[in-house]
Structures are given as structure tokens and as C-alpha cells.
Amino acid sequence: MNTSDNLIITIPGEVPTAATDPAVSNKIRLVTTHGETSFSFTILPPPPVLSSLYCEIVKPNSETYLIGNYFYNVKSVKLGTTPLQVVSVTPTLIRVKFPAVITSDFVTVECESGSAKSTVKVNDFTGNMINFDIPATSWGSAVCWGDSPIIAETDADALTGKFARINDKNLPKTGYNASWVFATCYFDFKLAAGNATDKLFKFEHNVKEAWTTGYYEITLNNDYVYKFKPWDNVLFAKTGYKTEGWSTATISLTEFKNATGLTIADASKITDLKVSFSNPDAVIPAFNTGVDNFRIVSR
């Protein structure tokens, strides 16, 4: 749009800036039927967007990714007020290293064009259900039933303590295997109230072999079910699904449905969690996956 005194233009997302092209001229050239002119016009990159953390639970001296956009001219990354070491940067990923002492706090990224803060705290165990360290039964055991191996916190793959892992070759075709199951019985997790639309189900997973079939069936209150199969995505059709170390899985609680398609009315009424790996379709040549820190949190 233009008048005799003003010209209104749209700045496209791919316009070059000093952050994307150091040789950008920072000039605009205006051509009309009566001639042309140019003048200085500097465009800054947008403020950074910090969408998520690749893994929300981190070990001392470990590394993980911050995921987002517009990570140009990064000035600092901090956990609370503690600076984090920046290992590498792309416009959509920042790899950071955490210190030997980690506090539970938000991550902030500061760039030339502004700053962004994470929506979740690092190492926040709010809403814990099963983490294999804190009892989830009235008699003090980590789980109520199921024969899934619980791996010691001294294992090289441990994240923040004990965890469950399936590590085997030639997993047979089967819908149920007791050694692939862990569950609580009736237990008061003391979850905050709220309906499914207000809640997220989270856990950490470490997938070390390419995963192409089978799924974790996660059941709440023996009724509300979600099948976790991240490999079922066009992005992993050729390679299978793997993680780079531990990664946080985030599932809307609305994805857990009962046989009639209903979702959970009140998260505080959840008193049972069962996690069972199923492999009904094909033999899996190699499977090595750990899981930990099952929890329900507010959005």
C-alpha cells in the first residue's frame, strides 16, 4: 500500500539480516515511474523463540539441546542466573553443557534481538508418578507389579537414578510379555486437579537402537490408554527412531482415551499407571530403550 507520502511494505521471513548474511547492504531501493532512490533500512532478526528442551531432566556436567528458532548472535544462555556453556548454535538448536551443580530453574536465551525463557524448569519432578527411586506403593516398593528389569543408578545410562530398560535381541512377536511391564496398584500420587485439556503426560526415554515397530502402551486407571510409537512418523520411515541420549516425551493428556473415546475428567483422581511394551507385528532384531520419570504436569 502506498500514498504520496507513505509506503507500507511486508517484510518476508527470509529477508537477509546481518545475522544471516554479513554482507547484507541494509539498503532499500525504491523504483517508481518517475525515478528511483535508495536509503538505509536495517532489519534485525526476530527475537528468539525457545520452544522446548530436548531433555528436561539433566545430569550434572551433561549436555542437551534447546529447541526453538531465531537463535542468532547468542549472547548468553543461563539456568536461572547461572551461565551455561554454549557448545554449538544453529538458528533452531543450541547445544548447552550444564554445570556440576544444577538447580531446578528456567533456562533463558539472550540474543541480539531479545531474550526467551523456557516454559518449564530443568529437573522439575512435579507430578511424579513412577521414577523407580521414590516408592509408588503403600509398602515402599518402586512399583506394584510387572517383571520389567529396574536398572541401578550406577549404570552408565542412568539419568537421575534407577530406571527401566528393555535391552535384548530378536524380540518376539507378542502382545504381552511380563518382563516388558511395570505398574502400580491403587496409589495416591497426589496429582494436582485439572481436566485433560489442562495437563501433559511426560517421561524421559533413551532409544539407542533404531526403533521401527512395537509400542509402549501407557494405561491410566486401567481404562485410559495411549500407545507411544514415535517411529510412526514420515521423518523416521527410512531410519527408524533413535534419540541422542535421553529425551523428554510430552503427550497431551487428551490423547489418553477409554473404550468410548472419553478423556480424563480430573487428573487428581488418577491412582494407577501401567506401562507395557507390546510387539504384535514383527520380530525386532535389536531393542535397547530406557524409560524414567513418568509424571503429569500442568500445561
Order of alpha helices (4+ residues) and beta strands (2+ residues): beta-beta-beta-beta-beta-beta-beta-beta-beta-beta-beta-beta-beta-beta-beta-beta-beta-beta-beta-beta
